[in-house]
């Protein structure tokens, strides 16, 4: 196990919808669990409105099923502490005070060494993703940055390779587009080996209401290729840059792990 993962210590992983965490940090969480670290994963909503077919999947049913899917995915990744906060899907921007307070409670209870979540663009500019980013930022600021904060990001290389696919799939919820971060400027960069990638893919397949159509649409090989890396940058702090400078000086690419 690379010491980069071990050095993350106890991890609090905070996201908006079931599957966000597995797409963006499934490999990271599994690696940390394998090394004996505590990983607490939190999802703000049950993702009850994540469908284009609300007649087949009314919110009450979809939220229930997606919560079960997330439980199955977490079992594959080895994450035993997973919490769904139950806030309304699609309306997180309207719950800033409540969301920030809930994240603050988690920081106080879990006392993580590292928090992992969305960056300012929410990866896809989804308003719920951006809201969660702000909750985590504000809760950390209120507590004087008690933990290292990592933001999930696309690499510039990933966007050069798969940007056209993102456009075809219509994943962005804004006219804006992410610039991407050059791989050499990342704080943590995981390139999953075959075993770790298979584990992540099984976890993603467990979330069939969301992932099965995409597996079918683009094929297993292309699907695997676009989730095989996980990329993170350290969040800048408003109180001091010392921690950020130290973290950025420790950039490393994790080439493989068991």
Long-range contacts (C-beta under 8 A, 24 or more apart in sequence): 1-31, 1-34, 1-35, 1-257, 1-258, 2-252, 2-254, 2-255, 2-257, 4-188, 4-250, 4-252, 4-254, 5-31, 5-32, 5-35, 5-37, 5-254, 5-257, 6-35, 6-37, 7-250, 8-32, 8-37, 8-113, 8-114, 8-148, 8-188, 9-37, 9-112, 9-113, 9-114, 10-37, 10-38, 10-39, 10-40, 10-110, 10-111, 10-112, 10-113, 10-114, 11-37, 11-38, 11-39, 11-40, 11-112, 11-113, 11-114, 11-115, 11-116, 12-40, 12-42, 12-106, 12-107, 12-110, 12-112, 12-114, 12-115, 12-116, 12-147, 13-39, 13-40, 13-41, 13-42, 13-115, 13-116, 13-117, 14-42, 14-44, 14-103, 14-106, 14-115, 14-116, 14-117, 14-132, 14-135, 14-136, 15-41, 15-42, 15-43, 15-44, 15-117, 15-118, 15-129, 15-132, 16-43, 16-44, 16-45, 16-92, 16-118, 16-126, 16-128, 16-129, 16-131, 16-132, 17-43, 17-44, 17-45, 17-47, 17-50, 17-66, 17-89, 17-128, 18-43, 18-46, 18-47, 18-66, 18-67, 18-69, 18-70, 18-73, 18-84, 18-207, 18-210, 19-47, 19-66, 19-69, 19-70, 19-73, 19-204, 19-207, 19-210, 19-211, 20-118, 20-129, 22-73, 22-77, 22-200, 22-203, 22-204, 22-207, 23-204, 23-227, 24-118, 24-123, 24-152, 24-230, 25-116, 25-152, 25-230, 26-73, 26-77, 26-199, 26-200, 26-203, 26-204, 26-230, 27-190, 27-192, 27-196, 27-197, 27-199, 27-200, 27-230, 28-116, 28-188, 28-190, 28-230, 28-232, 29-77, 29-78, 29-79, 30-77, 30-78, 30-79, 30-196, 30-199, 30-200, 30-203, 31-190, 31-196, 31-254, 31-257, 33-77, 33-78, 33-79, 34-78, 34-257, 34-258, 38-81, 38-110, 39-78, 39-79, 39-81, 40-81, 40-82, 40-83, 40-106, 40-110, 40-112, 41-74, 41-79, 41-81, 41-82, 41-83, 42-82, 42-83, 42-84, 42-85, 42-103, 42-106, 43-70, 43-82, 43-83, 43-84, 43-85, 44-85, 44-87, 44-92, 44-99, 44-128, 44-131, 44-132, 45-84, 45-85, 45-86, 45-87, 45-88, 45-89, 45-92, 45-128, 46-84, 46-86, 46-89, 47-89, 47-210, 48-89, 49-89, 49-90, 50-89, 50-209, 50-210, 51-209, 57-209, 59-89, 62-209, 63-89, 65-209, 66-207, 66-209, 66-210, 69-206, 69-207, 69-208, 69-209, 69-210, 70-207, 72-203, 72-206, 72-207, 73-203, 73-204, 73-206, 73-207, 74-203, 76-199, 76-202, 76-203, 76-206, 77-199, 77-200, 77-203, 89-128, 90-127, 90-128, 91-128, 92-127, 92-128, 92-131, 92-132, 93-127, 93-128, 93-130, 93-131, 95-131, 96-131, 96-134, 96-135, 96-138, 99-131, 99-132, 99-135, 100-134, 100-135, 100-138, 100-139, 100-142, 101-139, 102-135, 103-135, 103-136, 103-138, 103-139, 104-139, 104-142, 104-143, 107-139, 107-140, 107-143, 107-146, 107-147, 108-143, 111-146, 112-147, 113-147, 113-148, 114-147, 114-148, 114-149, 114-150, 115-140, 115-147, 115-148, 115-149, 115-150, 116-150, 116-152, 116-232, 117-149, 117-150, 117-151, 117-152, 118-151, 118-152, 119-151, 119-152, 119-153, 119-233, 119-235, 120-151, 121-176, 121-178, 123-152, 123-153, 123-154, 123-178, 124-171, 124-172, 124-173, 125-172, 125-173, 125-174, 125-176, 126-173, 127-173, 137-235, 140-235, 140-237, 141-237, 141-238, 141-239, 144-239, 145-237, 145-239, 145-240, 145-243, 148-234, 148-243, 148-247, 149-234, 149-235, 149-237, 150-187, 150-188, 150-232, 150-233, 150-234, 150-235, 151-232, 151-233, 151-234, 151-235, 152-230, 152-231, 152-232, 153-178, 153-180, 153-181, 153-186, 153-231, 153-232, 153-233, 154-178, 154-180, 154-181, 154-231, 155-180, 155-181, 155-182, 155-183, 155-186, 155-189, 155-229, 155-231, 156-180, 156-181, 156-182, 156-183, 157-182, 157-183, 158-226, 158-229, 158-231, 162-225, 162-226, 165-218, 165-222, 165-226, 169-214, 169-217, 169-218, 181-231, 181-233, 183-231, 183-253, 184-251, 185-233, 185-251, 186-231, 186-232, 186-233, 186-251, 186-253, 187-232, 187-233, 187-234, 187-247, 187-248, 187-250, 187-251, 188-230, 188-231, 188-232, 188-251, 188-252, 188-254, 189-229, 189-230, 189-231, 189-232, 189-251, 189-252, 189-253, 189-254, 190-229, 190-230, 190-231, 190-253, 190-254, 190-257, 191-228, 191-229, 191-253, 191-254, 191-255, 191-256, 192-228, 192-229, 192-230, 192-256, 193-255, 193-256, 193-257, 193-258, 195-258, 196-256, 196-257, 196-258, 197-224, 197-227, 197-228, 200-227, 201-227
